[in-house]
Amino acid sequence: MKFLIIFIFLFSNVFASEVTNLKNIVINKELKKYDLITFLDIKNNQIDLNDYKGNLILLNFWATWCAPCKEEMPSLDELSRNKDLNNLIIFPINVGKDSAEKSSQFFENLKIKNLNLYFDAPITLAKKFQLRGIPTSILLDKNGYEFARIIGSIDFEDKDFIKWLSNYN
């Protein structure tokens, strides 16, 4: 029992709280800084997040075989078009080791038109961010610090989510 209480205490200090009426969102009690966040685009070019400082960043980790990823991807696509979040850049990063062809077919089947495909580099971001499952989305502020994450799928078109996120834009 003591171990359980200690575990709950330690885990609760990692994240400050959930956004009140939005499930799956946890806000970091303290901002987290990561060194060198890189991944690949569909042409195998390396993307360095340092090139995007000054923008609100959403890193969405997914795979073609992930049913919740398939469910949330269309709303993520629509979020990228939201004019109230004009400083938001979304990087959907495939961590499932799916081929470019299979990933492109996944986007085509879901009618994803506004997002580009990205892939985890050989040094896996899943390990760097200590992902416990997918989908997971990491939210980085304009200085590149993680301020929150979404564990599991959500509706990215939810008005409460957009209102909350616009506070960071």
VMD Tcl script that draws the C-alpha trace (Angstrom):
set ca {
  {0.00 0.00 0.00}
  {2.86 2.38 0.81}
  {4.35 1.74 -2.62}
  {1.03 2.59 -4.29}
  {0.72 5.85 -2.38}
  {4.31 6.83 -3.21}
  {3.76 5.95 -6.88}
  {0.58 8.04 -7.08}
  {2.32 10.96 -5.37}
  {5.32 10.82 -7.71}
  {3.20 10.44 -10.82}
  {0.91 13.29 -9.81}
  {3.92 15.60 -9.51}
  {4.90 14.91 -13.12}
  {1.68 16.44 -14.42}
  {-0.14 19.35 -12.86}
  {-3.68 18.50 -13.79}
  {-6.00 17.49 -16.53}
  {-7.75 20.23 -18.42}
  {-11.01 20.29 -16.54}
  {-13.59 19.16 -19.08}
  {-11.24 17.68 -21.68}
  {-10.27 14.08 -21.21}
  {-6.78 12.78 -21.94}
  {-5.01 16.17 -21.65}
  {-2.42 16.60 -18.95}
  {-0.57 19.83 -18.33}
  {3.00 19.64 -17.14}
  {3.59 21.10 -13.72}
  {7.01 22.15 -14.96}
  {7.95 22.80 -18.57}
  {10.16 20.13 -20.14}
  {13.02 20.90 -22.50}
  {14.32 18.30 -24.94}
  {17.62 18.45 -26.79}
  {17.64 18.00 -30.54}
  {14.22 16.87 -31.74}
  {14.55 15.57 -35.28}
  {12.47 13.33 -37.52}
  {12.07 12.64 -41.24}
  {9.70 13.88 -43.90}
  {8.32 11.63 -46.65}
  {11.39 12.30 -48.82}
  {13.67 11.18 -45.98}
  {14.85 14.74 -45.29}
  {15.64 15.49 -41.66}
  {13.34 17.98 -39.91}
  {14.79 19.85 -36.92}
  {12.24 21.42 -34.57}
  {14.71 24.19 -33.71}
  {13.83 25.60 -37.13}
  {10.24 26.14 -35.93}
  {10.83 28.08 -32.69}
  {8.36 30.89 -32.26}
  {5.48 28.60 -33.25}
  {3.14 26.47 -31.21}
  {3.97 22.86 -32.12}
  {1.82 19.75 -31.91}
  {3.69 16.47 -32.42}
  {1.16 13.70 -33.02}
  {2.54 10.15 -32.78}
  {0.55 7.53 -34.68}
  {0.67 4.33 -36.76}
  {-1.48 2.90 -39.56}
  {-2.50 -0.12 -37.47}
  {-3.75 2.06 -34.57}
  {-7.58 2.29 -34.56}
  {-7.73 5.36 -32.24}
  {-5.16 7.08 -34.50}
  {-7.45 6.47 -37.47}
  {-10.38 7.86 -35.49}
  {-8.68 11.13 -34.51}
  {-6.67 11.90 -37.67}
  {-9.52 13.63 -39.60}
  {-10.10 16.06 -36.73}
  {-6.34 16.70 -36.51}
  {-6.43 17.50 -40.23}
  {-9.23 20.01 -39.62}
  {-7.39 21.54 -36.66}
  {-4.54 22.44 -39.00}
  {-6.99 24.67 -40.93}
  {-8.27 26.54 -37.87}
  {-7.72 30.26 -38.47}
  {-7.76 31.02 -34.72}
  {-4.61 28.90 -34.36}
  {-2.58 30.45 -37.18}
  {0.70 29.97 -35.27}
  {0.12 26.22 -34.78}
  {2.25 23.76 -36.75}
  {1.23 20.10 -36.67}
  {3.64 17.25 -37.31}
  {1.90 13.84 -37.51}
  {4.83 11.45 -36.97}
  {4.43 7.79 -37.83}
  {6.17 5.71 -35.14}
  {4.76 2.40 -36.35}
  {7.59 1.70 -38.80}
  {5.01 1.78 -41.60}
  {6.26 2.35 -45.15}
  {5.75 5.65 -46.92}
  {3.34 3.91 -49.32}
  {1.24 2.40 -46.53}
  {1.21 5.73 -44.64}
  {0.22 7.65 -47.78}
  {-2.62 5.17 -48.38}
  {-3.74 5.67 -44.75}
  {-3.93 9.46 -45.33}
  {-5.67 8.98 -48.68}
  {-8.29 6.60 -47.22}
  {-9.07 9.12 -44.47}
  {-9.12 12.03 -46.96}
  {-6.34 13.84 -45.10}
  {-5.53 16.87 -47.25}
  {-3.89 19.44 -44.96}
  {-1.22 17.44 -43.16}
  {2.13 16.16 -44.34}
  {3.58 12.77 -43.50}
  {6.52 12.49 -41.13}
  {8.40 9.50 -39.76}
  {10.36 8.82 -36.62}
  {14.10 8.99 -37.21}
  {16.38 6.07 -36.28}
  {16.90 7.62 -32.82}
  {13.33 7.18 -31.76}
  {11.29 10.04 -30.44}
  {9.01 7.49 -28.80}
  {11.87 6.77 -26.38}
  {12.89 10.41 -26.02}
  {9.35 11.45 -25.08}
  {8.74 8.25 -23.07}
  {5.54 7.47 -24.93}
  {3.39 4.84 -23.26}
  {1.16 4.25 -26.27}
  {-0.31 5.85 -29.33}
  {-1.86 8.07 -30.25}
  {-0.02 10.57 -28.10}
  {0.36 14.24 -28.90}
  {3.05 16.46 -27.40}
  {2.41 20.20 -27.23}
  {5.43 22.49 -27.34}
  {5.29 26.21 -26.65}
  {6.94 28.92 -28.76}
  {10.26 28.33 -26.97}
  {10.23 24.59 -27.65}
  {9.22 23.48 -24.13}
  {6.66 20.74 -23.61}
  {3.76 22.22 -21.65}
  {1.18 19.47 -22.12}
  {0.45 16.16 -23.76}
  {-2.60 14.31 -24.94}
  {-2.53 10.64 -24.05}
  {-4.90 8.69 -26.25}
  {-7.25 10.05 -28.87}
  {-9.34 13.20 -28.69}
  {-11.56 15.22 -30.98}
  {-9.22 18.01 -32.10}
  {-12.25 19.98 -33.29}
  {-13.72 20.18 -29.78}
  {-14.49 23.84 -29.05}
  {-13.20 23.61 -25.47}
  {-9.91 22.15 -26.70}
  {-9.49 24.87 -29.34}
  {-10.30 27.59 -26.81}
  {-7.78 26.12 -24.34}
  {-5.08 25.73 -27.01}
  {-5.60 29.26 -28.32}
  {-4.34 30.54 -24.95}
  {-0.89 29.29 -25.98}
  {-1.01 30.55 -29.58}
}
mol new
graphics top color blue
foreach p $ca { graphics top sphere $p radius 0.5 }
foreach p [lrange $ca 0 end-1] q [lrange $ca 1 end] { graphics top cylinder $p $q radius 0.2 }
display resetview
